[in-house]
Amino acid sequence: MWAALLLAVALQAGGQEILTEVRIQGNLATSDEEVQRMAGIEIGMPIEAGTVDDVAERLRATKHFQKVEVLKRFGSIADPSKIIIVIIVDEGPVRIEMTGDPDHPTRVVQSHRPRVLFLPILYAEDGYGLTFGARLAVPNVAGANSRLSFPLTLGGTKSAGIELDKNVEHGFINRLLVGGAASRRENPAFDQSDDRWQMLIRAEHNFKPTVRVGAIGAWQYVSFPGGVDTDSGAIAAGFHDSFPQIGAYITVDTRSDPLLARNAVYVRAGWDRLGLSAAATNRTGVDARAYIGLVGQPVLVLKVVRNDSDQPLPPFLKPLLGGATNLRGFPTGTKVGDTLIAGTAEVLVPLTSPLHIAKAGVSVFTDAGTAYDKGQRLSDQQVLQGFGLGVWLAAAFVHLEVSVAHGIGGGTRVHLGGAVNF
C-alpha cells in the first residue's frame, strides 16, 4: 500500500520519464542490438506520450516482423521516472544453417521461402466412387486469414483448380473466395463424362453465428456428349456451351456437431440464374433438416429436399434421385428430372459414450422421393420408397457409414459413404 501511494504521488509530481532499460523477446534470427536500432531508441532518451506507439510503428514499417508488440513498464517503485520498454516480435518461420565455424557451428536465419501446406483429400460418393487427392496451400498470401490453394483429385471426380480464400472478422464481407477449376466425372444416369471448366467468385456475410448469407457469380463451360438414361431409356442430347451464373443463398445452422447434432436445425435455401443459350433459367433449392433428441442418446432426424427450375434443364444439370444422398435402396440416377423432391426419417442410436472422441452407432431409416420434368405434375408421379439399417463411425476427422437398404420394387443395395476431413 505504501509503495503504491508513493508511486501515485511521484507520478502526480510530473517528473520526466527516462528510458533505463530495453527488453526484447521473440527474436531468434535478429540480434537485440539490431532490433533496438530498428526501433530508434537508446538508453537515456526521454519517454514521451507517443513514444510506445512510435516505436511499434517504426518496427512494423521495416516489414521485418510478422507481429510487433511494444509495452511500457516502470523500472522502479521508488523512482517512477525510470522506464523499461519491452519489445515482443514474431519473425515468422526461421531455419538453422551450418556456418562451418567450429566456434559457432550454427546460426538461426529467417526463412523467406513460402510455407506450403499439404492436406489430403479423401471421400466416397454413392454413384461416383472414391475420390482421392491433395490440396497444396500457401497461407497468408493476401494478409492474415488468407490462403492460396491448389486442389487436385483423381478417381470418381478428376479435378484441378486454384482458389484464393480470405476470411475477415469485421466488415460486411466475412469471407471471399475466388477461383477456377477444370473437372470431369461420369454422370451415373447417362453413363457419359461431364467435363466442366469454371471460374467462380463467392462472398459471404455472417449475421449471427448461426445465420450466413452469400452471393455467387460464376462462368462455366460444359462439354457433355449426351446419352441414354439407363433406367428410363430417355435420350439426352449433347451439350457444348458456356454460360454465366449468378445466385444467392441463406443458411441457418444451429448444430454444434454436424455429424451428431441434437435438438438443432439446418436449413439452406438458394436461388441461381443460369444464362443458358436455350433460355435463361432460374433454379431454386431447399435443404431442411431437424434433429430431435429422444429419450437417452437416440436422435430422430427429419430431412426434406426440393430442387426445382422454371425451365427445362440440360441433362447434365438435372437433379439425380437415388443413392445415399436422397433415396437408399436405389442406385444414383434412378430418376432424373427438372424437379426433385425427397424426404428422410432416420433414428440415429449412438452406442458409445458422448464423452468419447470416436463415436459409433447404428441407424434405422426410411426414404421416399421422386423426380420429374417440366410440364408434368407431382400427383401423377410414382413416389419411390426405401428402408433399411446402417452402421456409422464418427471420429475427429473421419466419418464412415455403411447401410443396407431395400428399395420397394428396386431390390436391396449396400451403400458405402464417408469422408476424411483434415
C-alpha positions as CSV (number, residue, x, y, z in Angstrom):
1,M,0.0,0.0,0.0
2,W,2.8,2.4,0.9
3,A,4.6,1.6,-2.3
4,A,1.5,2.2,-4.4
5,L,0.9,5.5,-2.6
6,L,4.5,6.7,-3.2
7,L,4.2,5.8,-6.9
8,A,1.0,7.7,-7.3
9,V,2.4,10.8,-5.5
10,A,5.6,10.7,-7.7
11,L,3.5,10.4,-10.9
12,Q,1.5,13.4,-10.0
13,A,4.7,15.3,-9.5
14,G,5.1,15.1,-13.2
15,G,8.8,14.2,-13.4
16,Q,10.4,13.5,-16.8
17,E,10.3,9.7,-17.7
18,I,13.7,8.3,-18.9
19,L,14.4,5.1,-20.7
20,T,16.6,3.0,-18.5
21,E,16.3,-0.5,-20.0
22,V,15.2,-2.2,-23.2
23,R,14.0,-5.8,-23.1
24,I,13.5,-7.7,-26.4
25,Q,11.6,-11.0,-26.7
26,G,10.8,-13.4,-29.6
27,N,13.8,-12.5,-31.8
28,L,15.7,-15.6,-32.9
29,A,17.4,-14.5,-36.2
30,T,17.8,-10.8,-35.4
31,S,20.1,-9.6,-32.6
32,D,18.9,-7.4,-29.7
33,E,21.1,-4.6,-31.0
34,E,19.6,-4.7,-34.5
35,V,16.0,-4.7,-33.1
36,Q,16.8,-1.7,-30.9
37,R,18.4,0.1,-33.8
38,M,15.2,-0.5,-35.9
39,A,13.1,0.7,-33.1
40,G,15.1,4.0,-33.0
41,I,15.5,4.1,-29.2
42,E,18.5,4.3,-26.8
43,I,19.1,4.2,-23.1
44,G,18.8,7.6,-21.5
45,M,16.3,9.1,-24.0
46,P,13.2,10.8,-22.7
47,I,9.9,9.0,-22.9
48,E,7.0,11.0,-24.4
49,A,3.3,10.2,-24.5
50,G,3.6,8.8,-28.1
51,T,6.9,7.0,-27.8
52,V,5.5,3.5,-27.4
53,D,3.3,3.9,-30.5
54,D,6.1,5.4,-32.5
55,V,8.4,2.5,-31.7
56,A,5.8,0.0,-32.7
57,E,5.1,1.8,-36.0
58,R,8.9,2.0,-36.9
59,L,9.3,-1.7,-36.3
60,R,6.2,-2.6,-38.4
61,A,7.4,-0.3,-41.2
62,T,10.6,-2.4,-41.6
63,K,8.5,-5.3,-42.8
64,H,10.9,-7.5,-41.0
65,F,8.5,-9.0,-38.4
66,Q,5.1,-10.6,-38.8
67,K,3.9,-9.3,-35.4
68,V,5.1,-6.5,-33.2
69,E,4.0,-5.5,-29.6
70,V,5.6,-2.7,-27.6
71,L,4.9,-2.3,-23.8
72,K,5.9,0.3,-21.3
73,R,6.8,-0.8,-17.8
74,F,8.1,1.0,-14.7
75,G,11.6,0.1,-13.7
76,S,11.4,1.2,-10.1
77,I,8.7,1.7,-7.5
78,A,10.8,4.3,-5.6
79,D,11.6,6.2,-8.8
80,P,8.8,6.1,-11.4
81,S,10.8,8.2,-13.8
82,K,12.8,5.0,-14.7
83,I,11.0,3.3,-17.7
84,I,11.5,-0.1,-19.3
85,I,10.5,-0.6,-22.9
86,V,9.5,-4.3,-23.7
87,I,9.5,-5.2,-27.4
88,I,7.9,-8.5,-28.4
89,V,8.4,-9.6,-32.0
90,D,7.5,-12.5,-34.2
91,E,10.0,-13.1,-37.0
92,G,7.8,-15.8,-38.7
93,P,9.4,-19.1,-39.9
94,V,13.1,-19.5,-39.2
95,R,15.7,-22.2,-40.1
96,I,19.0,-23.3,-38.8
97,E,22.1,-23.0,-41.1
98,M,25.5,-24.6,-40.7
99,T,28.2,-22.0,-40.7
100,G,31.4,-24.1,-40.9
101,D,32.9,-22.2,-38.0
102,P,33.8,-24.6,-35.2
103,D,33.3,-21.9,-32.5
104,H,29.8,-21.1,-33.9
105,P,28.7,-24.1,-36.0
106,T,25.1,-23.0,-36.5
107,R,23.1,-19.8,-36.9
108,V,19.4,-19.0,-37.0
109,V,18.1,-17.1,-40.0
110,Q,14.7,-16.1,-41.2
111,S,13.1,-18.3,-43.8
112,H,11.6,-16.3,-46.7
113,R,10.5,-19.4,-48.6
114,P,6.7,-19.7,-48.7
115,R,5.3,-22.2,-46.4
116,V,3.5,-24.9,-48.4
117,L,0.8,-26.9,-46.6
118,F,-0.3,-30.3,-47.7
119,L,-3.9,-31.5,-47.0
120,P,-5.1,-35.0,-48.2
121,I,-8.5,-35.2,-49.9
122,L,-10.4,-38.5,-49.5
123,Y,-14.1,-39.1,-49.8
124,A,-16.6,-41.6,-51.3
125,E,-19.9,-40.8,-53.0
126,D,-22.5,-43.3,-53.9
127,G,-22.8,-43.5,-57.7
128,Y,-19.4,-41.7,-58.3
129,G,-17.0,-43.9,-56.3
130,L,-13.9,-43.0,-54.4
131,T,-12.2,-39.6,-54.9
132,F,-8.7,-39.0,-53.6
133,G,-6.0,-36.3,-54.0
134,A,-4.4,-33.5,-52.2
135,R,-4.7,-29.7,-51.6
136,L,-1.5,-27.7,-51.6
137,A,-1.9,-24.4,-49.9
138,V,0.2,-21.3,-49.1
139,P,-1.1,-19.3,-46.1
140,N,-1.4,-15.6,-45.7
141,V,-0.6,-14.6,-49.3
142,A,-3.3,-11.9,-49.1
143,G,-2.9,-10.9,-45.5
144,A,-3.9,-12.6,-42.3
145,N,-6.5,-15.4,-42.5
146,S,-6.0,-15.9,-46.3
147,R,-5.0,-19.0,-48.3
148,L,-4.0,-19.7,-51.8
149,S,-4.6,-23.4,-52.6
150,F,-4.4,-25.8,-55.4
151,P,-6.8,-28.8,-55.1
152,L,-6.1,-31.8,-57.3
153,T,-8.2,-35.0,-57.2
154,L,-8.4,-38.3,-59.1
155,G,-10.8,-41.2,-59.1
156,G,-14.6,-40.6,-59.1
157,T,-14.1,-36.8,-59.6
158,K,-11.0,-35.7,-61.5
159,S,-10.3,-32.0,-61.0
160,A,-7.5,-29.4,-60.8
161,G,-8.1,-25.9,-59.6
162,I,-6.8,-22.8,-57.9
163,E,-8.6,-20.9,-55.0
164,L,-7.9,-17.8,-53.1
165,D,-9.8,-17.8,-49.8
166,K,-9.9,-14.8,-47.4
167,N,-11.6,-14.5,-44.1
168,V,-12.3,-11.2,-42.4
169,E,-13.6,-10.9,-38.8
170,H,-15.0,-7.4,-39.2
171,G,-16.7,-5.9,-42.2
172,F,-19.6,-6.6,-44.5
173,I,-17.9,-9.4,-46.3
174,N,-16.6,-12.0,-43.8
175,R,-15.4,-14.5,-46.4
176,L,-14.3,-14.1,-50.0
177,L,-13.5,-16.9,-52.3
178,V,-12.1,-16.5,-55.9
179,G,-11.1,-19.5,-58.0
180,G,-11.2,-21.6,-61.1
181,A,-11.2,-25.3,-61.8
182,A,-11.5,-28.0,-64.5
183,S,-13.2,-31.2,-63.6
184,R,-14.5,-34.5,-65.1
185,R,-16.9,-37.0,-63.6
186,E,-19.2,-39.6,-65.1
187,N,-22.9,-38.9,-65.0
188,P,-24.4,-42.1,-63.4
189,A,-27.8,-41.6,-65.1
190,F,-26.4,-41.4,-68.7
191,D,-23.0,-43.1,-68.3
192,Q,-21.3,-40.2,-70.0
193,S,-18.4,-37.9,-69.0
194,D,-19.4,-34.5,-67.7
195,D,-16.5,-32.1,-68.4
196,R,-16.6,-28.6,-66.9
197,W,-14.4,-25.5,-66.7
198,Q,-15.4,-22.9,-64.2
199,M,-14.5,-19.6,-62.8
200,L,-16.1,-18.5,-59.5
201,I,-16.4,-15.7,-57.0
202,R,-18.3,-16.1,-53.8
203,A,-18.8,-13.7,-50.9
204,E,-20.4,-14.4,-47.5
205,H,-21.6,-12.4,-44.5
206,N,-22.3,-13.8,-41.0
207,F,-25.2,-12.0,-39.4
208,K,-25.1,-14.3,-36.4
209,P,-23.0,-17.4,-35.5
210,T,-25.9,-19.5,-36.9
211,V,-27.0,-17.4,-39.9
212,R,-24.9,-16.9,-43.0
213,V,-25.9,-15.3,-46.4
214,G,-23.9,-15.4,-49.6
215,A,-23.8,-14.4,-53.2
216,I,-22.2,-16.3,-56.2
217,G,-21.0,-15.2,-59.6
218,A,-19.6,-17.8,-62.0
219,W,-18.9,-18.7,-65.6
220,Q,-18.9,-22.3,-66.8
221,Y,-18.1,-24.1,-70.0
222,V,-19.6,-27.6,-70.2
223,S,-19.0,-30.4,-72.6
224,F,-21.5,-33.3,-72.3
225,P,-21.7,-35.8,-75.2
226,G,-25.3,-36.9,-74.3
227,G,-26.5,-40.4,-74.0
228,V,-29.4,-42.7,-72.9
229,D,-30.9,-42.8,-69.5
230,T,-30.1,-46.3,-68.3
231,D,-33.3,-46.6,-66.3
232,S,-36.0,-44.9,-68.4
233,G,-34.4,-45.1,-71.8
234,A,-34.8,-41.4,-72.4
235,I,-32.3,-39.9,-74.9
236,A,-30.2,-36.9,-73.7
237,A,-28.9,-34.6,-76.4
238,G,-25.3,-33.4,-76.2
239,F,-24.4,-30.0,-74.8
240,H,-21.3,-28.0,-75.6
241,D,-21.7,-24.4,-74.5
242,S,-20.6,-21.7,-72.0
243,F,-22.9,-19.7,-69.7
244,P,-22.8,-17.2,-66.8
245,Q,-24.3,-17.9,-63.4
246,I,-25.4,-15.6,-60.5
247,G,-27.0,-16.7,-57.3
248,A,-27.7,-16.1,-53.6
249,Y,-28.3,-18.3,-50.6
250,I,-29.0,-18.2,-46.9
251,T,-28.0,-20.8,-44.3
252,V,-29.4,-21.3,-40.8
253,D,-27.4,-23.8,-38.8
254,T,-27.7,-24.4,-35.0
255,R,-25.8,-27.6,-34.9
256,S,-22.8,-27.8,-32.6
257,D,-21.7,-31.0,-34.2
258,P,-22.9,-31.6,-37.8
259,L,-22.3,-35.3,-37.6
260,L,-24.1,-35.9,-34.3
261,A,-26.5,-32.9,-33.8
262,R,-29.2,-32.9,-31.2
263,N,-32.2,-30.5,-30.8
264,A,-31.0,-28.4,-33.7
265,V,-32.0,-27.4,-37.2
266,Y,-30.2,-26.9,-40.5
267,V,-31.8,-25.0,-43.4
268,R,-30.2,-23.9,-46.6
269,A,-32.3,-22.1,-49.3
270,G,-30.7,-20.9,-52.5
271,W,-31.5,-19.4,-55.9
272,D,-29.4,-19.0,-59.0
273,R,-29.9,-17.9,-62.6
274,L,-28.2,-19.6,-65.5
275,G,-27.7,-17.8,-68.7
276,L,-28.1,-20.8,-70.9
277,S,-28.2,-20.3,-74.7
278,A,-31.6,-22.1,-75.0
279,A,-33.3,-19.9,-72.3
280,A,-32.3,-18.1,-69.1
281,T,-33.2,-20.5,-66.3
282,N,-33.9,-19.8,-62.6
283,R,-33.2,-22.7,-60.2
284,T,-34.2,-22.9,-56.5
285,G,-33.2,-25.4,-53.9
286,V,-34.2,-26.1,-50.2
287,D,-32.5,-28.5,-47.8
288,A,-34.2,-28.6,-44.4
289,R,-33.2,-30.9,-41.5
290,A,-34.4,-31.2,-37.9
291,Y,-32.6,-33.1,-35.2
292,I,-34.9,-34.1,-32.3
293,G,-33.4,-35.7,-29.2
294,L,-35.3,-38.7,-27.9
295,V,-35.1,-40.4,-24.5
296,G,-31.4,-41.2,-23.9
297,Q,-28.9,-40.8,-26.7
298,P,-31.1,-41.6,-29.8
299,V,-31.8,-38.7,-32.2
300,L,-34.7,-38.5,-34.8
301,V,-33.5,-36.8,-38.0
302,L,-36.1,-35.5,-40.4
303,K,-34.9,-34.2,-43.8
304,V,-36.7,-32.7,-46.8
305,V,-35.0,-31.7,-50.1
306,R,-36.6,-29.9,-53.0
307,N,-34.8,-28.8,-56.2
308,D,-36.7,-27.0,-59.0
309,S,-36.3,-24.9,-62.1
310,D,-38.7,-22.7,-64.1
311,Q,-37.4,-24.0,-67.5
312,P,-36.3,-27.5,-68.7
313,L,-32.7,-28.1,-67.7
314,P,-30.0,-29.7,-69.9
315,P,-29.4,-33.4,-68.8
316,F,-26.2,-32.7,-67.0
317,L,-27.9,-30.1,-64.7
318,K,-30.9,-32.3,-63.8
319,P,-31.0,-33.4,-60.2
320,L,-30.5,-37.2,-59.7
321,L,-32.7,-39.3,-57.5
322,G,-31.2,-42.4,-55.8
323,G,-28.3,-43.4,-53.8
324,A,-27.1,-42.5,-50.3
325,T,-27.8,-38.8,-50.9
326,N,-31.6,-39.0,-51.0
327,L,-33.0,-42.5,-51.7
328,R,-31.2,-45.5,-50.4
329,G,-32.2,-48.8,-51.9
330,F,-32.0,-47.4,-55.4
331,P,-28.9,-46.6,-57.5
332,T,-27.9,-43.0,-58.1
333,G,-29.6,-41.7,-61.2
334,T,-32.7,-44.0,-60.9
335,K,-34.7,-40.9,-61.9
336,V,-33.7,-37.6,-63.3
337,G,-35.8,-34.5,-63.8
338,D,-36.1,-30.8,-63.6
339,T,-37.8,-31.1,-60.2
340,L,-36.7,-33.4,-57.4
341,I,-38.5,-33.9,-54.1
342,A,-37.2,-36.3,-51.4
343,G,-37.6,-36.9,-47.7
344,T,-36.0,-39.0,-45.0
345,A,-36.8,-40.1,-41.5
346,E,-33.9,-41.7,-39.6
347,V,-33.2,-42.6,-36.0
348,L,-29.5,-42.5,-35.0
349,V,-28.6,-44.6,-32.0
350,P,-25.1,-43.9,-30.6
351,L,-23.5,-47.0,-29.0
352,T,-20.6,-45.2,-27.3
353,S,-20.4,-42.5,-24.6
354,P,-20.8,-38.9,-25.7
355,L,-17.5,-38.2,-24.0
356,H,-15.6,-40.5,-26.3
357,I,-13.6,-38.8,-29.2
358,A,-14.6,-41.6,-31.5
359,K,-18.3,-42.4,-31.7
360,A,-20.1,-45.3,-33.3
361,G,-23.7,-46.3,-33.6
362,V,-26.5,-47.7,-35.7
363,S,-29.4,-46.2,-37.5
364,V,-32.8,-47.2,-38.9
365,F,-34.3,-45.2,-41.8
366,T,-36.9,-44.8,-44.4
367,D,-36.5,-42.7,-47.6
368,A,-39.0,-41.5,-50.2
369,G,-38.7,-39.4,-53.3
370,T,-39.4,-38.7,-56.9
371,A,-38.2,-36.6,-59.9
372,Y,-40.0,-35.4,-63.0
373,D,-39.6,-32.9,-65.9
374,K,-41.4,-29.6,-66.5
375,G,-44.9,-29.9,-67.8
376,Q,-45.5,-32.9,-65.5
377,R,-47.5,-32.9,-62.3
378,L,-46.3,-34.2,-58.9
379,S,-49.7,-36.0,-58.4
380,D,-49.0,-38.1,-61.5
381,Q,-45.6,-39.3,-60.3
382,Q,-44.6,-42.6,-58.7
383,V,-43.0,-42.0,-55.3
384,L,-40.2,-44.5,-54.7
385,Q,-39.6,-45.7,-51.2
386,G,-36.8,-47.5,-49.4
387,F,-35.9,-48.5,-45.9
388,G,-33.0,-50.1,-44.1
389,L,-30.3,-50.2,-41.4
390,G,-26.9,-48.5,-41.2
391,V,-23.7,-48.6,-39.1
392,W,-21.7,-45.4,-38.7
393,L,-18.4,-44.2,-37.2
394,A,-17.6,-40.6,-36.4
395,A,-14.2,-39.5,-35.1
396,A,-12.3,-36.2,-35.0
397,F,-11.8,-36.1,-38.8
398,V,-13.2,-39.4,-40.1
399,H,-16.9,-40.2,-40.9
400,L,-17.8,-43.6,-42.3
401,E,-21.2,-45.1,-42.9
402,V,-22.4,-48.4,-44.3
403,S,-26.1,-49.0,-44.9
404,V,-28.1,-51.9,-46.3
405,A,-31.4,-50.6,-47.8
406,H,-34.3,-52.3,-49.6
407,G,-36.0,-50.3,-52.3
408,I,-39.6,-51.2,-52.8
409,G,-39.7,-52.5,-56.3
410,G,-35.9,-51.9,-56.7
411,G,-34.1,-54.6,-54.8
412,T,-31.6,-54.5,-52.0
413,R,-28.4,-52.4,-52.1
414,V,-25.4,-51.8,-49.9
415,H,-24.4,-48.1,-49.7
416,L,-20.9,-47.1,-48.6
417,G,-20.1,-43.4,-47.9
418,G,-17.7,-41.4,-45.9
419,A,-15.0,-38.7,-45.8
420,V,-11.7,-37.9,-44.2
421,N,-11.6,-34.2,-43.3
422,F,-8.3,-32.6,-42.4
